[in-house]
Amino acid sequence: MHSFEPQQTFELIEREVKSRLEPQGYTITKQDYHPHVHGTRYTVFGCPSGHVRLTWDGKAETLILRAYRKGNPLVRTFFMTFFGRYDLDKLTHEVTAKAEELRSLSEEQLVRKFTERL
C-alpha cells in the first residue's frame, strides 16, 4: 500500500504508460488539467493506429485508462453517408480504479494494473 495522492498517482501511471507506448510510436497529443474541477486531468497518447486516454476524474475519484483503435475509413464514410454519424474509434480495453482501490494497492500493483495490456 502506498500513500495515495491523486495527482502524484496520475503522474506515476502517466510516466509508466508513456514509457510503454513510446516504443510503439505513440506520442502525447493532448493534455489538460482542471485544478478548479476537483483536480480532473487527462493525457491522450496517439499514433496512426489509435489512441490511449488516461483520465483522473476528480469528482468521481476514479482513474481511467481507455485504449482505442482506429476503424476503417471506408466503413466510416459509408455510415456517415447513410446514417449521418459513426464513431471511427473502437474501444479495445478499459481499466478503472476508484480512489478506495488506489489507496489499497502498492505502486507496483498500480503500474501493473494500468499497463499490463498496453
C-alpha positions, 0 to 999 in steps of 0.5 A: 500500500502506498500513500495515495495522492491523486495527482502524484498517482496520475503522474506515476501511471502517466510516466509508466504508460508513456514509457510503454507506448513510446516504443510503439510510436505513440506520442502525447497529443493532448493534455489538460488539467482542471485544478478548479474541477476537483483536480480532473486531468487527462493525457491522450497518447496517439499514433496512426493506429489509435489512441490511449486516454488516461483520465483522473476524474476528480469528482468521481475519484476514479482513474481511467485508462481507455485504449482505442483503435482506429476503424476503417475509413471506408466503413466510416464514410459509408455510415456517415453517408447513410446514417449521418454519424459513426464513431471511427474509434473502437474501444479495445480495453478499459481499466478503472480504479476508484480512489478506495482501490488506489489507496489499497494497492502498492505502486507496483500493483498500480503500474501493473494494473494500468499497463499490463495490456498496453 
